[in-house]
Amino acid sequence: MKKKIAIIGSGIAGLTLAGLINSNSNFEFVVYEKEDVLSLEEGYGIQLSTNSVSILNKIGFNQKNKNEKYHPLKLDFYSIDCNKICDLDLSKFNSANDKYTTLKRSVLIKFLKDKLLSNSIIFRKKIKNIEQIDKKVNINFIDGSSDQVDFLIVSDGVFSSTKLAIEKSFLKPTYYGAIAIRSQIPNKNILNLNSNNISLIMGSNSHLVLYPINQKKELNLVCIIRKKNEDDVSINNILENTILKENKNLFNLFKGELKSWPIYITNKPVKSIHKNVLYIGDAFHTFPPTMAQGASQSIEAANEIFKLIIEDNPDLQNKYFIDRRKKTNLIIKRSKFNYFGFHISNPLLKSLRNKLLKYLVKNEKFTSHYLGKIYK
Ligand SMILES: Cc1cc2nc3c(=O)[nH]c(=O)nc-3n(C[C@H](O)[C@H](O)[C@H](O)COP(=O)(O)OP(=O)(O)OC[C@H]3O[C@@H](n4cnc5c(N)ncnc54)[C@H](O)[C@@H]3O)c2cc1C
């Protein structure tokens, strides 16, 4: 009999795993999603490094949506007054097929969904509890229905309520002390920045990232701004007192619709008390956004589980957890270091950082260690 896999949550992590399993007829799967429909929120851009693009390409990503993707070749670093400091060549991590990619999240979700049959995702489903019955997991849903599966893969995001229902103890996500502000902007509003590349503008206690998300070169803007508490303050007030205080001309970037939210991270990667329950994506660990690896790591984790399931690995849970934790810890360290470096406010330290940055981006040994280890 075919082994059955239940996936909880239809975000990037869950749908990637579904797409991979769908390509192998030896397994049965179903995705359970708590919402009524897929979340295809427009305007939210993501960056995918080559480590995740190579996995998506196995299920045909490079053949699809060519106009709705962009492949930036460089990352340009700027000071807050928009003076260019240096650039990093991203294309050296590309291969002929697998290229650093920027796009709307909705385009990726739609691509992944279109790979599946319409009955592969069951909406309005939330787990109440689970029981281990021999080697199987019995899932009981809040609506009274149930399902019995060989593996339960939990990918329900940073606030994973499934984790709460299953595990005896775990630490809740914590506020990272920063908020994100997003917008989509037309090409003409971007001052002297180069709209072909990713632009990273570093202020005091804040940074902005701007990149094209399709061949029309519509741009995604995300700002990360330090903010001690989660109190609700108007976005305009926050901008006035931070980024715009340092450079009024950046006002041009904030003319469109703005959205903001507090950034949460999880404290430790989670390993289930049940052998055949595994976590992927933000439910496994939520990163600070300063390496742009959340989506890419969700895709990598899905691929790791897929490989272990198809090879019928007897030590699947341990193997997955050890390898995933290692990579996760590497990215946490880099993300925290970037966060510190991007937000330096002391003028002397800023000038030192800029000098060091100019040297490091051209140093092969450094870039292949710092980024190559993550992008491979
Ligand atoms: C400001 C910011 C910028 C970012 N930029 C990037 C970037 O450029 N590149 C990048 O790689 N990553 C980026 N990320 C991170 C990335 O978006 C996430 O890491 C990634 O989307 C996580 O995917 P996921 O599938 O684990 O979770 P989600 O996308 O959160 O999906 C979870 C799904 O589970 C469903 N769900 C929730 N609870 C339940 C439940 N109880 N039962 C059933 N279903 C449930 C939800 O409705 C949702 O569909 C960024 C994050 C932030 C905050």
Ligand as a Chemical Component Dictionary entry (heavy atoms), coordinates in Angstrom:
data_LIG
# 
_chem_comp.id                   LIG 
_chem_comp.type                 NON-POLYMER 
_chem_comp.pdbx_formal_charge   0 
_chem_comp.three_letter_code    LIG 
# 
loop_
_chem_comp_atom.comp_id 
_chem_comp_atom.atom_id 
_chem_comp_atom.alt_atom_id 
_chem_comp_atom.type_symbol 
_chem_comp_atom.charge 
_chem_comp_atom.model_Cartn_x 
_chem_comp_atom.model_Cartn_y 
_chem_comp_atom.model_Cartn_z 
_chem_comp_atom.pdbx_ordinal 
LIG C1  C1  C 0 9.932  41.372 5.939  1  
LIG C2  C2  C 0 10.173 39.994 5.439  2  
LIG C3  C3  C 0 10.821 39.842 4.222  3  
LIG C4  C4  C 0 11.075 38.566 3.731  4  
LIG N1  N1  N 0 11.720 38.463 2.542  5  
LIG C5  C5  C 0 12.112 37.247 2.136  6  
LIG C6  C6  C 0 12.912 37.110 0.963  7  
LIG O1  O1  O 0 13.211 38.056 0.272  8  
LIG N2  N2  N 0 13.352 35.867 0.627  9  
LIG C7  C7  C 0 13.015 34.776 1.369  10 
LIG O2  O2  O 0 13.493 33.670 1.039  11 
LIG N3  N3  N 0 12.207 34.878 2.443  12 
LIG C8  C8  C 0 11.755 36.069 2.857  13 
LIG N4  N4  N 0 10.991 36.167 3.965  14 
LIG C9  C9  C 0 10.562 34.959 4.688  15 
LIG C10 C10 C 0 9.535  34.096 3.964  16 
LIG O3  O3  O 0 8.464  34.868 3.487  17 
LIG C11 C11 C 0 9.000  33.005 4.912  18 
LIG O4  O4  O 0 10.091 32.424 5.582  19 
LIG C12 C12 C 0 8.286  31.897 4.144  20 
LIG O5  O5  O 0 7.216  32.451 3.406  21 
LIG C13 C13 C 0 7.748  30.834 5.105  22 
LIG O6  O6  O 0 6.921  29.918 4.425  23 
LIG P1  P1  P 0 6.056  28.860 5.207  24 
LIG O7  O7  O 0 5.411  28.032 4.168  25 
LIG O8  O8  O 0 6.874  28.189 6.249  26 
LIG O9  O9  O 0 4.982  29.697 6.040  27 
LIG P2  P2  P 0 3.718  30.655 5.582  28 
LIG O10 O10 O 0 4.070  31.280 4.280  29 
LIG O11 O11 O 0 3.483  31.474 6.756  30 
LIG O12 O12 O 0 2.562  29.617 5.320  31 
LIG C14 C14 C 0 1.853  28.968 6.354  32 
LIG C15 C15 C 0 0.530  28.437 5.821  33 
LIG O13 O13 O 0 -0.086 27.657 6.852  34 
LIG C16 C16 C 0 -1.427 28.070 7.044  35 
LIG N5  N5  N 0 -1.780 27.792 8.442  36 
LIG C17 C17 C 0 -1.464 28.511 9.535  37 
LIG N6  N6  N 0 -1.910 27.894 10.648 38 
LIG C18 C18 C 0 -2.530 26.756 10.246 39 
LIG C19 C19 C 0 -3.152 25.680 10.932 40 
LIG N7  N7  N 0 -3.259 25.672 12.258 41 
LIG N8  N8  N 0 -3.672 24.660 10.207 42 
LIG C20 C20 C 0 -3.580 24.660 8.841  43 
LIG N9  N9  N 0 -2.976 25.637 8.140  44 
LIG C21 C21 C 0 -2.444 26.672 8.827  45 
LIG C22 C22 C 0 -1.424 29.554 6.688  46 
LIG O14 O14 O 0 -2.729 30.009 6.360  47 
LIG C23 C23 C 0 -0.458 29.553 5.488  48 
LIG O15 O15 O 0 -1.123 29.228 4.293  49 
LIG C24 C24 C 0 10.670 37.421 4.474  50 
LIG C25 C25 C 0 9.998  37.565 5.682  51 
LIG C26 C26 C 0 9.760  38.844 6.174  52 
LIG C27 C27 C 0 9.058  38.994 7.504  53 
# 
loop_
_chem_comp_bond.comp_id 
_chem_comp_bond.atom_id_1 
_chem_comp_bond.atom_id_2 
_chem_comp_bond.value_order 
_chem_comp_bond.pdbx_ordinal 
LIG C1  C2  SING 1  
LIG C2  C3  SING 2  
LIG C2  C26 DOUB 3  
LIG C3  C4  DOUB 4  
LIG C4  N1  SING 5  
LIG C4  C24 SING 6  
LIG N1  C5  DOUB 7  
LIG C5  C6  SING 8  
LIG C5  C8  SING 9  
LIG C6  O1  DOUB 10 
LIG C6  N2  SING 11 
LIG N2  C7  SING 12 
LIG C7  O2  DOUB 13 
LIG C7  N3  SING 14 
LIG N3  C8  DOUB 15 
LIG C8  N4  SING 16 
LIG N4  C9  SING 17 
LIG N4  C24 SING 18 
LIG C9  C10 SING 19 
LIG C10 O3  SING 20 
LIG C10 C11 SING 21 
LIG C11 O4  SING 22 
LIG C11 C12 SING 23 
LIG C12 O5  SING 24 
LIG C12 C13 SING 25 
LIG C13 O6  SING 26 
LIG O6  P1  SING 27 
LIG P1  O7  DOUB 28 
LIG P1  O8  SING 29 
LIG P1  O9  SING 30 
LIG O9  P2  SING 31 
LIG P2  O10 DOUB 32 
LIG P2  O11 SING 33 
LIG P2  O12 SING 34 
LIG O12 C14 SING 35 
LIG C14 C15 SING 36 
LIG C15 O13 SING 37 
LIG C15 C23 SING 38 
LIG O13 C16 SING 39 
LIG C16 N5  SING 40 
LIG C16 C22 SING 41 
LIG N5  C17 SING 42 
LIG N5  C21 SING 43 
LIG C17 N6  DOUB 44 
LIG N6  C18 SING 45 
LIG C18 C19 SING 46 
LIG C18 C21 DOUB 47 
LIG C19 N7  SING 48 
LIG C19 N8  DOUB 49 
LIG N8  C20 SING 50 
LIG C20 N9  DOUB 51 
LIG N9  C21 SING 52 
LIG C22 O14 SING 53 
LIG C22 C23 SING 54 
LIG C23 O15 SING 55 
LIG C24 C25 DOUB 56 
LIG C25 C26 SING 57 
LIG C26 C27 SING 58 
# 
